[in-house]
Structure formats: structure tokens, C-alpha cells
Amino acid sequence: MNILSLWRQEVVNKQKFIALSGSLIALAIAAPTHAEITILDKNPQSNSLLAPLSVQFGGSIRPEWIFTNGPDSNKSNKRGHDGGSRVRFRTDYKLTDHTSLIGYYEWGLNIPHVLNMKGNYQPGTLRDRQRQLYAGIKDDRYGTLTYGHQFGIYYSVVGIKSDVWDNDGHASATGIGFNGDYDGANKPKNSIMYKNTFGKVTLSANYLLPEDQKDDGSGTGRSYRRNHGAGVGFDYAILPTLSWSAAYSSTDANVKNSTTQKGYNQQVSGTALTWQPGNWYLTSTASYYKDFVPSTRNHNVSHYFAGSGYGVEEFAGYTFNFDKPYLKSVQPYVAVDSLRLKGDEEYHANHVYLGAGTTIGHGLSVYVERTIATTTDNEADSTWVTVFYDF
């Protein structure tokens, strides 16, 4: 393919991506406002087998652009790429007035990859993947018990509190471990979760069953296998606007290659304080890690994880409500995080985030955010622009 053909292909891809983003805006403006689409609703007047069943469909489409100071090897950042689009299905089958069988499936999509828009996704990335898939039983007296691929203790109790800006997760266990589908911090597969509320306290506990080994992507033949794990956490509503949360999880895992194997007991402890007075959202989280974050230096089987470390995240945002036809609200915010790894790592990463989220309405919102980085590995500053169409 000659240079002219390559240039034409790039122009076509950019036009496709811009057209896709424009179509989302037009669709959002034309669509009615709703959180999820009810495909099938319960029918108490019917005696049929499907009468107690409800099925809901929803999702989020997220075109995104990242502008980095200095060179950027990922060309899809400036051209536009997918920022985490997903669709979800939720089911509820009512057995009695108190008890239901529930199910949930969430499917992640890299839309430019699905549409074969080369230049708008990184080669080698997945076109689609399972984000969550679980089922269980829910009772308004005895709590909820679920099994499958679902949020873990750390994320559902602590991490979710600070998962509120665009380029987040740099100091939270949600995004800095080996892999959140395996190490238990984010969305562990093959897990059992129990949750129940007692007055002002919501208690959570989970157990992680063994999960087959996963290649670490280094090309050296190293792999990670989870043997088992468990966690416990709570949310305490101190006031209607103030809550305190804490969680602890432990995972036993093996890292091995063709000749060597070592076992690790990975531990994560975290706490969060969240205050929501009026239009403010204020949260602060702190986490401690032991053999959880992959090493930044001697990345081998015998020293795969960085030993101990800690991370803090803080966010402050105020929402200005306008309630106009095409401008519902604007939330300026500032956030900070800091990750420190102890021992021989000598690694630190500090970020300051300045941004604003604008809710247009009809499921459409736009976030513009500046990341200012100070890190051991000289991470560049960047500006993020993400369009969200939620349905």
C-alpha cells in the first residue's frame, strides 16, 4: 500500500469515528431520558410462567481522545478510540414477595475494532470481552448471595467511591494489580459474594475459588494462577450524607515459568470516607498493598510483586444544576492520587486531575480532564476528552 493509500485510509477512519460520535449525539438528543430499557416487565395479573420475570437492557458508548505532551506511540489516542463501551442485561425472577432469582451480564465492546476502523484501536487489543456474568438469589430479609464473574470486595466497598473521574485508578487496587479478573481486587471470576444490610451497616463477604493460570503477557512464559482467596468489608452510614467504608481481601496465588514457581499471599486493605453535603461530592480513600502490585524492577518469578506499598485517592466536585433542555448540569472537580512502593522499588507516582463533567441530558455527557503527573518513570501530562452516551 503506497503513502497516498495510507493517507486516504486514515482520513476515512477519522471520518468514520467523527461520524460515529456525531451519530451518538444525534441519537442522544432524539432519545427519551431513561436509565435502562425494560424489555420484559413483571405481570402480577398473569399466571404464566414468565409473569414474575423482568429483563432490562442498558449500556454505555464511550468515544474518547487523549492528547499527551510529547511523543505518543499509541496513535489511536489522538485519532480517537473506545474508552470502555459496554452493554448489560439484568434479570429478576420473583419467587415470593421477599425473594427473587437475579442475573447480570455485562459485555465490553471496542467499537472501532468491531467496525474494523484501523488506526482507532491498538493492534492486539480485544474486540469484545466479558466484563461481568453472575447469578444468585436476593432476599430483602436475608441478603443477596451471588456466584460468577462480579465485583470483588475491595472495589464494591472502597474502590467504587473514588471511581468517579476519567483517568482514575492509578493508586487504587482496582487497576494496579496483575489482573482484576484474577487477583480479586476488581471483578474476580469464579467468586461467591454475600451482602446484607443491618440498619446503618452493610456487610459484604466473598470467597474466591481457584482460577486457571493466565499468561502475564511478557512473552517469557510466566503465568499467574489463583489458588483461592477471601475478603470482608462494610459500609457504615454515619449520617445520611456521610459514610465510612473499609475492606480487606487476601488471595493465595502462584507465579511460575517453565522451571520456577513461587507462591504469594496477596493482601489488600482499604478504607474510604465519603461526604455528600448538598451538591458536593467529597471522597478520600487509602489502601495498603502486600505482594499485590507487580514489581517495577526485578520482574521475575522470585520477585514478581513489589512487596509492600500504599495508595491514596481524593476527589472533590461540585455540581451546578441548570436543568435546561440541552444542559442539565456541570460538575467542575479536582482530584489527586499518590502511589508509593516500598523496599527496593524506589517508585512513586503522583497525579493531579483538573476537569469538568457536563451532563447534556438524554443520556449524553462530556468529560474534559487534564492530568498533571509527577512519577519516577517520567509519565507525561495529558488531556482527556470522553463522550458518554448512557442508556
Summary of the structure (lengths in Angstrom):
residues: 391
radius of gyration: 22.3
end to end distance: 40.4
largest distance: 68.6
contacts: 1283
relative contact order: 0.13
helix: 13%
strand: 54%
